[in-house]
Amino acid sequence: MRRRTLLHLAAGALAGGSIAAQARGPRPRTAAAFVLVHGAWHGAWCWQRLVPLLQARGHRVETPTLAGVGERIAELSNAITLDTHIGDVASLLETRGLRDAILVGHSYAGAVILGAADRMAHRLRGLVFLDAVVAGHGARMRLVASHDAPRAIAIPPPPAASFGIPDPADRAWVDRHLTPHPARTFDSPLLLANPAGNGLDCAYIACTLPASMPHERFQAIARATLGCRLYELPTGHDAMVTAPAALADLLAQIAA
């Protein structure tokens, strides 16, 4: 695993043309409903430090675990694709009756929230890409890892140090919780019926200290194709672990 680049996209499938986000008038400063979608190898557990900080501000918070990872590792199978994870988020929005929700996608889950927005824009206020992949129709994730096996059911997790976690106790905690990730989610295409982002308000948060994602590439796509506002946090890739208070402040600012 290369520490400085966790995921990239297949060549030629980064973006499908310039699409400006629809203009929106000022929103009332009310509590938001956040749906926090974890990245590869993680689960709902990774948001433990962030959730109470958002709830203390009056926000509703949902933290689904995607199929085959984290708390749902027993469901791991070769049938799980990117579309499976998109369906997980779409189903949660529907079954919980969420309206005006903000999807926060971390890392790999940038592709997941784009797929969910394509299907469920009527239940959403906006999208937040937390140090995340931003992709267009037909994009496929490609894992940058020397141990990536073409027919593997799952990809083993990298060490927690790869996620920019400096504290040894935090690294040990994350290492204990990381699980293998369904391999086919990295090789199945993101299929969109609408322009990427589906006209929703959009923000991109780059975690810069240290940088683990190719920010310049993803920020350029986010701005050009989604009209995203750009933010930075001087912390590692797993900001919800290393800087939960600063992340809560920024999410509240974005939602206001």
C-alpha positions in Angstrom: 0.0 0.0 0.0 1.3 3.4 -0.9 0.6 5.7 2.0 0.1 8.9 -0.1 -2.5 7.6 -2.5 -5.2 5.2 -1.4 -7.5 5.2 -4.4 -7.5 6.4 -7.9 -9.9 6.1 -10.9 -9.6 4.2 -14.1 -8.1 6.3 -16.9 -10.6 8.1 -19.1 -13.5 7.8 -16.7 -12.9 10.7 -14.3 -15.6 13.1 -15.4 -18.2 13.3 -18.1 -18.1 17.0 -19.0 -18.6 20.2 -17.2 -21.8 20.4 -15.2 -22.4 23.4 -13.0 -24.4 22.8 -9.8 -27.9 24.3 -9.8 -28.0 27.7 -8.1 -29.7 27.7 -4.8 -31.0 30.4 -2.6 -30.0 30.9 1.1 -31.3 28.1 3.4 -32.7 28.7 6.8 -30.2 27.9 9.6 -31.9 24.8 10.9 -30.6 21.5 12.2 -29.6 19.1 9.5 -29.9 15.3 9.0 -26.4 14.0 8.3 -25.9 10.5 6.8 -22.2 9.6 7.3 -21.0 7.0 4.9 -17.7 5.4 5.7 -14.9 4.5 3.3 -13.3 1.2 2.4 -12.3 -1.2 5.2 -14.2 0.9 7.7 -17.7 0.7 9.3 -20.1 2.8 11.3 -17.6 2.5 14.2 -15.3 5.1 12.7 -17.7 7.9 13.3 -18.0 7.4 17.1 -16.2 10.6 18.0 -18.0 12.7 15.5 -21.6 11.7 16.1 -22.1 13.1 19.6 -20.5 16.4 18.6 -23.1 16.8 15.7 -25.9 15.6 17.9 -25.0 18.1 20.6 -25.7 20.8 17.9 -29.2 19.4 17.3 -28.4 17.5 14.1 -29.8 14.1 13.3 -27.1 11.6 12.4 -27.3 8.3 10.7 -24.2 6.0 10.3 -24.9 3.1 8.0 -22.5 0.2 7.7 -22.1 -0.9 4.1 -22.6 -4.6 3.1 -19.6 -6.9 3.8 -17.5 -4.7 5.9 -17.2 -3.5 9.5 -20.2 -4.6 11.6 -21.5 -6.4 8.5 -18.4 -8.4 7.8 -20.4 -11.7 8.0 -22.2 -10.7 4.8 -19.0 -10.5 2.8 -19.3 -12.2 -0.6 -18.3 -11.9 -4.2 -21.8 -10.6 -5.0 -21.2 -7.2 -3.4 -20.5 -4.4 -5.9 -20.4 -0.6 -5.8 -24.1 -0.8 -6.7 -24.8 -2.9 -3.6 -23.3 -0.1 -1.4 -25.2 2.6 -3.3 -28.4 0.6 -2.6 -27.5 0.4 1.1 -27.6 4.2 1.3 -30.6 4.6 -0.9 -32.5 2.1 1.2 -31.6 3.9 4.4 -32.9 7.2 3.1 -36.1 5.5 2.2 -36.7 3.4 5.2 -35.8 6.1 7.7 -38.0 8.6 5.9 -35.2 11.1 5.6 -35.8 14.4 3.8 -33.4 17.3 3.2 -30.5 15.1 4.3 -26.8 15.7 3.7 -24.7 12.8 2.6 -21.1 12.8 3.8 -19.0 10.3 1.9 -15.5 9.5 3.1 -12.8 8.3 0.7 -14.2 5.4 -1.4 -17.7 6.5 -0.4 -17.5 9.5 -2.6 -18.6 7.2 -5.4 -21.3 5.7 -3.2 -22.9 9.1 -2.4 -22.8 10.1 -6.0 -24.7 6.9 -6.9 -27.2 7.5 -4.1 -27.7 11.1 -5.2 -28.5 9.9 -8.7 -31.4 7.9 -7.3 -32.5 9.8 -4.3 -32.0 13.5 -4.9 -35.6 14.2 -3.8 -34.6 13.2 -0.2 -31.3 15.2 -0.2 -30.1 18.7 0.6 -26.5 18.2 -0.5 -23.3 16.2 -0.7 -20.1 16.4 1.2 -17.0 14.6 -0.1 -14.7 14.0 2.9 -11.2 13.4 1.4 -13.1 11.4 -1.1 -13.2 10.0 -4.7 -15.2 12.2 -7.1 -16.1 10.3 -10.3 -18.3 10.5 -13.4 -20.5 8.0 -15.2 -18.6 4.8 -16.0 -15.8 5.4 -13.6 -14.2 2.4 -11.8 -12.3 2.5 -8.6 -8.8 1.1 -8.8 -7.0 0.1 -5.6 -3.4 1.1 -5.3 -2.0 -1.9 -3.4 0.6 -4.4 -4.2 -1.5 -7.2 -2.6 -4.5 -6.5 -4.9 -5.4 -9.9 -6.4 -7.7 -9.9 -9.5 -10.0 -12.7 -8.2 -9.9 -12.0 -4.5 -13.3 -11.8 -2.8 -11.9 -9.1 -0.5 -9.0 -6.8 -0.2 -7.2 -6.9 3.2 -7.0 -3.5 5.0 -3.8 -1.5 5.0 -2.3 -0.5 8.3 -4.0 2.4 10.1 -0.9 4.5 9.6 -1.9 4.7 5.9 -4.8 6.8 6.9 -2.7 9.6 8.5 -3.3 8.7 12.1 -0.3 9.9 14.2 -1.3 8.8 17.7 -0.3 5.2 18.5 -3.4 4.5 20.6 -5.6 5.8 17.8 -3.8 3.6 15.3 -4.2 0.6 17.5 -7.9 1.2 17.8 -8.4 1.7 14.1 -6.3 -1.4 13.3 -8.5 -3.5 15.6 -11.6 -2.4 13.7 -10.5 -2.4 10.0 -11.9 -5.3 8.0 -11.4 -6.7 4.5 -13.3 -4.8 1.8 -15.3 -6.5 -1.0 -13.0 -6.6 -4.1 -15.7 -6.2 -6.7 -16.7 -2.7 -5.4 -13.4 -1.5 -6.8 -13.9 -2.9 -10.2 -17.6 -2.3 -10.9 -18.6 0.9 -12.7 -20.4 3.9 -11.3 -23.6 4.1 -13.4 -25.4 7.4 -13.4 -28.7 8.2 -15.1 -28.4 12.0 -14.4 -25.5 14.5 -14.4 -23.0 13.7 -11.6 -24.3 15.3 -8.4 -27.9 15.5 -9.7 -27.9 19.3 -9.2 -27.4 19.1 -5.4 -25.3 21.5 -3.3 -21.8 20.2 -2.9 -18.7 20.6 -0.8 -15.3 18.9 -0.9 -13.1 18.7 2.3 -9.5 17.9 1.6 -7.5 16.5 4.6 -4.0 17.8 4.0 -1.7 16.8 7.0 -0.6 14.4 5.7 -2.2 14.1 2.3 -3.3 10.6 1.4 -5.5 11.4 -1.7 -4.7 13.0 -5.0 -6.5 16.2 -3.9 -5.7 18.4 -6.9 -7.3 15.9 -9.2 -10.4 15.3 -7.2 -10.9 19.0 -6.2 -10.6 20.0 -9.9 -13.3 17.4 -10.8 -15.5 18.4 -7.9 -15.3 22.1 -8.8 -15.7 21.6 -12.6 -18.4 19.0 -12.7 -20.3 19.5 -9.4 -19.7 23.2 -8.6 -18.3 22.1 -5.2 -17.1 24.6 -2.6 -13.6 23.6 -1.4 -12.4 23.3 2.1 -9.3 22.0 3.8 -8.6 20.4 7.2 -5.0 20.2 8.4 -5.3 16.6 9.6 -5.0 13.0 8.2 -7.3 11.1 5.9 -9.4 9.7 8.8 -10.4 13.2 10.1 -13.3 11.7 12.1 -10.7 10.0 14.2 -7.9 12.6 14.3 -9.9 15.9 14.3 -13.6 15.2 15.2 -14.2 18.6 16.7 -12.8 20.5 13.8 -14.7 18.3 11.4 -18.0 18.8 13.3 -17.4 22.6 13.1 -16.8 22.4 9.4 -19.8 20.2 8.7 -22.1 22.5 10.7 -20.7 25.5 8.7 -21.4 23.7 5.4 -24.9 22.8 6.5 -25.8 26.3 7.7 
